[in-house]
């Protein structure tokens, strides 16, 4: 083999830009460290906590033109619902006695009057006593909060209840979605702290085994840990001013920043160690290392950011708003990785790798690096076996079923809202915190034709789609004929004279309850139902939505209604399922094209991006198939969380390309002075430990996420996400990046770099 005499001499360093960044970070290392410390303290101290501004209910992310959101707009005429937070307050006896005695009623009356005085409360309605006289329900309505922060409202309500309830025989709890969400947020915040702690412990232990130096893991982790602490408040500020952030986004932010941030740290630290072993001083090694891998780190981060921001094209706001907070975290991590980490490495110098004497140790490949460098010498065999295995795993996708569409809105067990929801379901089943509401809108007021209410009620019963139905003529289990309803509207006290004392108490509340069933203009009528298909959050109930919508549309037409709607969890979940599938089909090609362009710019090739993207696609399909095999086929779960295919594609596409970028740029660097058949194994040896270590870190942090978050109220939902992504990253790291991609590089030869001619000045002798 001989080298063309006209060849250009090798550059001592790589990118001039990153050399300058390294030199500045080293020269002003103490100033850089001080800026990060002071800035972090100010951000954490002065910006809001992200946990207080997350959204747990996925239905809140639906677009306004979805059928379920259009139905909600019809429901706004009732004033109490959907305009501002609505919180049921459940009062129940603890001794099984009647709640109608004077002592209990005195407490309830005092509570009713004081609830109106709580800041933000606009209305308090007494919804009546249960049929067994053991519980009573008040409904608190509050003004809308633009930031969606109801923590202070719920806290103030609970403080008031604690002060007012001096009875030893009454228990009082908040129920409903708002209180449940606040308690879920508190649980989410606790879970997030646990994920941070255990992820850091896992990474420290793993890096201790990799570096065999006590200080190296800590230096590697300082930048991502700082970013985790400051990213939350920054995103919390944006959330307070209108950015919707899901509880999943908050938890994934921690995992992604710790995992990706550690990866970027490993990219640099391994290269610094390599250069020190070659004889460079600490600062020379840092400058050369960053000039070589700075471009890889930057393009890796840009790839992740672009992949995440491609979600902005999604219609479903759970996706379109997911990318922004995660992209902010990665952007902050990139800045920290390029400034803070070099400064720390310069401050601590070679003691980072103590007790090793790097000058006396040569660069050695890890076990998997050595194995992979030998295996790829038979690229055809490796490629064929790899394709067979991955295609076999991908075939299990046919068994995929979606689930967990509702999100993590279940409050922690034993919390105030969990107890309140249990009482609500026990004593007021038709007023449950999760009803399905059927709405009919008429051109004229129904007060002139109350017979239509009887007809609609009968027709809804005949459909056999509803287990219970409560409407204007059936309130709290009390049946009222149209004429009596009209009398009550005209003179609420007239009807109560003819019935016993207990019923008198209930009927006196009917005039207030009519606001929940017949709008003030009389044109909108609501029926509150429970579905015969089961829990509104179940897949069975969700699949029944098209039939229910069709039936109520037919009933509306038969009774002269000009509009109708279905409000509740099941219709929202059906719309989530439909829009999620549509967005996945739309976002995939957008993300592929954008990332393909980034790879083409970095590698300066039009061929390499094609097989690099295809390799990610193959890894994605195999990983999703493996998830189906493990969870649905073997573990017999009813379905995987619906967001998993979306997250797996975006994360594997972005993070998989991180390792592609590191490996391909190193292959290109080695090909400056070696034939490709030598450059590829050499690149694998030099980057193999980095890639496998980074992959293990990232996969491990997702596994920690699955174990910690999966043990909370999110349950199987978070387990699917964590273990699914973890398995995908392992497959991608140990097989796609280190075996399949290098094999393709060897098979394509000079065509890898087309239309450029990188390395072609090297000729075989």
N, C-alpha and C positions, 0 to 999 in steps of 0.2 A: 504494500500500500504506500503511495506517495502523495504528498501534498502539493498542490499547484503553487508555483512560485509567486503568482500574482495575488495570492490570498492575502487578506487584510490581517494584520496582527491582532491577537486577542486583546480585548479591553481588560484592564485590570479590574474594573468594577462594572457593574451592570448599569442600571438607570441613574443618570445624573441627578434627576429630581430627588430620588429617594436617598442618594448619597448626601445631598444637601440637608434633607430632613434629619438624617442620622447625625450629621455634624452639628446642627443646631441643637438637637435634643441632648447631645453629649455636652456641648459647650455650656448650655444653660440648664443642666440637669436638675439642680436644686430649685431653680425658679419654676421649671416645668412641674416638679413634684409638688411645690407649694401651691401653684395655681390649681392643680387637681384636688388637693386636700381642702383648701379654702372654698373653692367652687362647690365641691360636694357637700360640705357642711351647710353652706348657704341654701343650696337647693333642697336638701332634706329638711332643713328647719323651716323654710318659708313656703314651700309648695305643697299642695294637697296630697293626701294619701290616695293612691290609685284604687285601693280596695273599696273606698267609699263611693266610687263613681263607675263601677262596672255594672253591666247588665247581664242577668242570669237567664232571662226568658228569651229564647230565640225568636219568638213571635214578634218581639219589639223591633226586629231588624227587617221585617217585611216591607216592601215598597208600598206606597199609598194606593197604587192601582191594582193590588192583589185583591181577590174577592173577599177575603176575610177582613182586610183593612177597610174596604168599601163598606162592609157591613158595620164595622165599628163606627164609621162616620155617621151612619144612620142612627146609631144608638146614642149619639151625643145629645139628642134632643131631650133626654131624660135628666140631663144636668148632673146627676150624681155620678154616673158611670163615664169613665174614659176621658173626662175633661181634666181632672186632677186626680191625685191619689185617693183611693177609697179603701178604708180599713174597717173591717168588722171588729167590734169589741164584744166578746162573748162572756156573759156572766152566768155562772152555774153554781148550784148548791153542792156542797161537798158531803152533806149528810143524807142526800136522797129526798129531802123534804121539798115542800112547795116554795117557789121564789116569790109568791104573792103576799107573804106576811109583811107587816108594816115596817119591821126593822130592815129587811132586805130591800124593800122598795124605797126606803129613806136613803140607803147607800146608793142605789141606782139613780135616784132623782138627783142626788148631790153630784154624782159622776156625770150625769147627762148635762147638768148646768155648767160644770167646770170644763168639760171637754170643749165647749164652744169658745172658751177663753184661751185655749192653747194657740200659740202663734202659728199662723198658716191655715188653721181650721176655718172652713167657710160654712159648714153645715153639719148638723148632727141629727140623724133620724132614728127613732125607736122602731125597729122592725118587728117587735112583738115578742110574745112568750111562746115557748115550745108547747106542743100538744099535751105533754105530761106535766106542765107547769114547773119544770125543774131548771129551766134556763131562759135567759132573755138576751136579745141581740140589739146592740146599738151599731149604727153605721156612721163612721166619721168620714166626711169629705174635706179635702184640703185644696188649696190653690196649687196650680201646676208649678213645678220647680224646673226652670230651664236647664239646669245641670243634671237633673234626674237624681239629685242627692236627697233622699228621704230619711237619712240616718238621724238627723236632728229632730225631725218630726216624730219618728217612732220612739226615739229616746225620751222626748218630752211627754208623749202620751203615756209611756210606761212609768215615768216618774210620777205623773199625776195619779195614775191608778194605784201606785204604791202608797201615796199619801192619803187618798180618799178611802181605800178599802180597809176599814177598821173592823170588818166583820170576820168572825172565826168560822163562819159557815159558807162563805162565798169565795169562789176563785174567779179571777178576771184575767183574760188573756186577749192579746191581739191576734187576729187571724187574717187570712187572705194573702194575695200576691205581694203586696207592698211590704208587709211585715216579714213574710217568708224570704223575700229578696234581701232585705237588710240583714237578717240572720244568716243567710247563705253567704253574703259578702263578708261578714265577720268570720265565718268558717273558711271562706276562700282565702282571706288574709292570713289566717293561722296556717292553712295548708301551704300557702305560698312561702311562708317563713320556714316551714318544715322542709319544703322542697329545696330552698336555698341552702339550709344547713346540711342536709344529707347529700345534696349534690356536691357541695364543696368538700365534705368529708370523703366521698367516693373519689373525687378527682385527686385530692391530696394523696390518698393511699395508692391510687393507680400510678400517679406521677412519681411517687417515692420508689415504686418498683421499677419504673422505667429509667429514671435518672440515677437512682441509688445515691442521691444527694439531698439532704434535708431542706436546703434553702430553695432549690430550683422550683419545686411545686408551689411554694408560697409566692415567689416572684412571678411565676406564670399566672397565678390566680388573682393577684392584686388588681390589675386592670379590669378583668371581667366582673369581679365582685363590686368594685366601685361603680361600674356602669350599671349593674343591676340595681344598686341603691339609688342612683340618680335618675335612671330612665323612668322608674315608676312615678315619681313626683312630676317630672316633666310631662309625661303622658297624662297624668292625673289633672294637670292644669288645662291641657287641651280638652280632656273629657268634661271638665267642669264648664267649659265654654262651648260645648255642643258635640264634640267628637264621641261617637258611640264606641265603647270598648267592652267586649264580652269578657266574661269570667275566664273563658278558655284562653283568650288573648293574654290576659294577665299572667296566667300560669305558664303558657308557652314562652312568654317573654323571658322569664327567669331561666328556663331550660335552654332556650336558643342562645341567649347572651353568654351564659356560663359555658355551654358546649362550644359554640362557634368562637367565642373569645379565647378559650383555652386552645382551640385548634390554631388560631392565628398566632398565639404565643408560642406554640410548639414549632410552627413554621420558622419563626425567627430564632428561637433559642437553640434548636437543633443545628441550624446553619451557623450560628455563632460558635457553638461547640466544635463544629467541624472545622471552622476557620482557625480557631485557637489551636487545635491539634495540628494544623498545618504550619504553625509557628508565628502567627500574627499576634500582636498585642491585643488587649481586651478592646480598646477603642477602635483599632484597625479592623478587628473581627466584626464588631457591631456595625461599622460603616459598610464593610464589604457585604456582610450578611443582609443588611436592609436594602442595599443597592441591588442585590440579587433577588431576594424574595419579597421585597416591598411591593413590586408590581404584582406578584402572585397574590399577596394578601389583599391588596387594593381591589384587584379585579375579582377576587373571590367574594369580597364584601359587596362590591357593586353588583355582582351576579345575584347574590341573595337579595339585596335591596330591590333590584329591578324585578326579580321574580315575585317578591312580595307586593310591590307596587302595581304589578300587572293585575292584581286582584281588584284594583280600582275600577276595572271594566265590568266587574260583576254587578248584577242587578240586586242580589241579595246582600244587604248591608252587613250581615255577619261576616261575609267574605271581603266585601269592599272596604270595610273598616278594620279588618284583621291585619291587613298589610301595613297600614300606617304606623301603629305602635311598635310592631316588630321591626319595621324598617328603621325607625328612630333608634331602637336599641342597637341594631347592627351598625348604623352610621356612627353612633357614639363609640361603639366598640372599635371601629376602624381608626378613629381619631386617637383613642387611648393606645391602641396597638402600635401606632406609628410614632407616638410621642412619649407617652408615659413609660411603656415597656423598655425602649432603648435607654431612657434616662435611668431607670432602675438598674438595668444591666450594667450601665457605666458606673453607677454609684457602688454597687456591690462587687463588680468585677468578677474575677475568677473564683471568688468565694461562693458564687452561685452554685458552682459544681463541686465544692468541697464535700468529701475528702479526696476526690479524684485529682490526680496530677495529670492534667490534660496533655501537657507537653510530652509526657512519656507514654501516652496511649494513642494508638492509631485509631482512625475511624473504622468502626466495625459494623457490619450489617446485622440487623436483627434476624431472628430465625426465619420469620415468614419472608423477609426481604431476600434472604439467600435462597430459600425454596422457590419463590416466584421468579427470581432471576434465572434459575435453571429450567423451570418449567416452560417459560415462554420461548425457549430455544426450539420448541416444537409447536410453533404457533397454530398450524392447521389442526392438530389433534386437540389442543387446548380450546380453540374456538368452537370446534364441533361438539366436544363434550359439554362445554359451557352453555351453548345454545340449547342442547337437548335438556339439560337440567333446568335451565331458566324457563324454557317454553313449557316444560312439564308442570312446573310450579304455577305458571301463569294460567294454565288450563283450569285451575280450581276457581278462577274468578266467576265462572258460570253459576256457582252456588252463592254468590254475593247477595245479601239482603241488608237493607238499610234499617236503622233504628235510632232511638234516643233523640228524636227530633225536638223534644221539648226543651232541652238544655238542662242545666243544673240549677233548677229553681227550688228543689226540695230542701227545706230548712234542716239543720242538724237535729238529730234525735234528742229529745228532751228540752229543746229550746222553747221559748215562750210561744212563738208562732206555731211550732209543731203541736204543742198542747192545745192552742187555740183552734187550729184546723181540725184536730180530733174532736173537740167539743162541737164545732160547727157541723161536722159531718154526722155526729151522733144526734144532736137535737134539732138541727135545721137542715136535713138532707137536701131539700130542694133549694136551699140558699147556700149550698156548699161553695167553698172557695174556688171551685173549678166547674161551674155550670156551663151548659151550652144554651145560648139564647137564640130564639127564633123571632125574627122581626118582620112585621108587615106594615107597609106605609100606604095610606089611603089618600085619595084626592080630597075627600071631605071628612069632617070629624065623625068618629064612630059613635059619639054620644047621641047622634040622631038615628043610629041603626045598631043598637047593642045586640040584636039577634045574631049579627055576623060573628060576634065573639064566641057564642055558643057553637055555631057551625064550625068555625076554625078549630076550636078545642076538640070537638068530636072527630073531625077529619085527622087531626094530629094523632089522636088516640088510635084511630083505625089503621094508621100506617104501621103500627107495631115496631116503630123505630126508637121510641122513647120509653124509658122505664117509669119516669115520673114527669108530670107536666103541671106547672103552676102558672096561672094567668090571672087576668082581671076578675074572673068569676070563681077563682079557687085560690085563696090566700091563706098560707099557714094551715092548710088542711080544712079551711072553712069554705063551704060552697055558698055562693051568693047568686041569686037569680038576677037577670038584667034589671027588673023593676026596682029591686032592693038596692042594687048598685047605683041606680039613678037617684033614688031617695037619699042614699048616703052622701052622694056628691052634693045634693042640694042642702041637706041638713044632717051632718054626720051623727048627731046625738039621737036622732029619731029612731033609728033601728036598734040601738043598744038597749032600749027600755023593755023590749019583749023577751030578753034572754037572761040566763042566770049570771051571777056576779063574775065568775071566771071568764065567761065568753064576753061579757061586757068589756072587760079589760082588753081583750084581743080586738074586738070590733072597733073600739075607739081609736085604734091605730090604723084602720083600713084607709082612711082618707089620706094618711101620710104615705101608705104603701102604694096608692094608685099612681104616685109619681114614678114608680118603678115599672108600671105595666101599661099605662096610657099616658102619652105625652101631654104637656100642658095645652097644646093646640088640638088634642084629640085625634090627630092624624096618624100617629105611630103607635102600634100595639106590640107589646113584648110578651113572649111566653118563655119562662125559665124551665129548662128540661135537664134530665139526666139521660144519657144514651144507653139503650139496651145493648149496644155493641160492647159496652164496658167502659173502663176508665178513659176519659178523653185523651190521655197521653199515650194510650196503647196504639199499636199498629192496626189492630182490628177496627177501632173507632175511626182512625185516620182514613182507612180504606173505605169506610162507609160514607164518607163525606160527599162524594159525587152523587150518590143515590139520595141522600138527605136533601142536598141542594136542589136536585131535580124535583123531589116531592113537594118541597115548600114552594117552589116556583109554580108548580101546578095548582096547589091550594090557593096561592096568591091570585092567580089568574081567574080561578073559579069564583073567588069572592070579591073581585073588583079592586084588589090592591094594585097600586101602580109600581111598587117596588118591594123587595124583600131581601133578607140577609140572614146569615148564620154566623153568630159571634161565639167564640170559645176556643179552647185549646185544640180540639180535633180539626176544625177548619183551618186554623193557623198552621198546624203541623202538615196538613195536606198541601197547603200552598208552599211551605218550606221545602217539602220533598220535591215538588214540581220545579220550583225555581232553582233549587240546588243542582238538579240534574242538568238543567238548561245552562247554568253558569259554568259547570265543569266542561261542557262541550265547547263553550265560547272562550274560556280562559286558556285552555291547554294550547291551542295554536298560537295565541298571542304571546304567551310566555316562551314558547319554543322559538319563535321568530326573533324575539328581542334578545334572548340569551345566545342564540346562534350568532347574531351579529356581534355581540360582545366577544365571543370566542374567536370569531373570524378576525376581529381587530387585534386581539391579544396575540394569537398564534400566527397571524398573517397568512391564513390559509382558508380556502373555501371548501376543502375536502374534509379536514379534521373535524370541524364543527358538526358535520353531518353524522359521522359515526359516534362522536361523543354524545350528541343528543339522542341518537338511537340507543346507545348503551344505557342512558338514563331511563329511556322509555322501557327497555327490556327489564331493567332493575325494578322499575316501578310496578310493572305488571306481575313480575315474579313475587315481589314483596306483598302486593295486595292478595295474590293467590295464596301465599303462605299464611297470611292473616285469616283468610277464609278457611283454610285447612285447619289451623290451630283452634280458632274460636268457634266457628260454626259447625264444621264437620266433626272435630274431635271433642271440643268442650260443650257443644250442643247449645250455644247461646242463640237467641231468636234472631239476632242481626247485629251487624257492626254499626258503630256510631256513624251516622250519615256523612259527617264531615271528614271522616278518615281518608277516603279516596282523594279528596281535594287536598288535604294537608300532606298526604304522602307524595302526591305529584309535585307540589310546590317545594316541599322540603327536600325531597330526593333530587329534584332537578337542580335546585340551588346549591345544596350542600354537596351533592355528588359532583357538580362541576367544580367546586372548591378543590377537591382532590384531583380532578382531571387537570385543572389549571396548574397545580403544583407539579404533578407528574410530567405533563406535556412540556411545560417551560423548562424543566430539568432535562428532559430528553433532548430538547432543542439546544440547550446549553452544552450538553455533552457532545452533541452532534457537530459542534464547532470544530472539534479536534479528533473525532473518532468516527469510524464507520457506524452506520445505524445498528448493525448487529452487535456492536460493542457498546454503543451509546445507550441502548435500551436497558440491557442488564445493569450497566453501571448506574443509570438513573434510578432504577428500581432499588439498588443497594443503598444509594444515597438518600432516597426519599422514602423507602419502604417503612423504616421505623417511624418516621414522622407521620405518614399516612395511616399506618395501623394504630399508632398511639392516639392520633386525633380521632380516628373512627371509633376506637374503644371508649374514649372520653365522651364523645357525642352520643353513642349508643347507650352508654352507661347512664348518662344524665336523663335520657328519655326513659330508661328502665326505672330509675329512681322516681321520676314523675309518675310512672304507672303505678308503682308500689305505694307511694305516699298519697297522691291524689285519688287513686283508685280505692283507697281504704276509707275515703270520706264519703260525703253525700253524692259525689259524682259517680262512684262505683265503677261499673263496667264501662261506662262512657270513657273515662280517662284511662282505664286499663287498655282498651282497644287502641287509643291514640298512642299511648306511651310504648306499649310492646310492639305495635305495628310499625311505628317509626324506628324503633330500636332494631327490630329484625331487618327492616329495609336497609338501614345504614350498615349493619354487619355484612349483609350480602353484597352491598355496593363496595364496601371497603376491601374485603378480603378476596373478592372474586372478580368483580367488574373492573375496578380501578387497577388492581395489581396483576390480573391475569388476562382478561378479555381485551381490554383496551391496548395494553402493550403488544399482544399478539396481532391485533389488527394493524398497529403501527408497523410491525415487522413485515407483515404481508403486503402492505401498500408501498413500503419503501419510499422512494423519492416523491411519490404522489401524495404523501401526507402533507407536503408543504405547498402544493400547487395552488395558485400560479407562481408563487415565489420559488426560488431555487436554493433554499437554505441547505448548506452542507454539501452541495453538489460539486464544490471545488475539491472534494476528497475523492480520489480515484483508486480503484484496486490496482495493485501492481501486477 
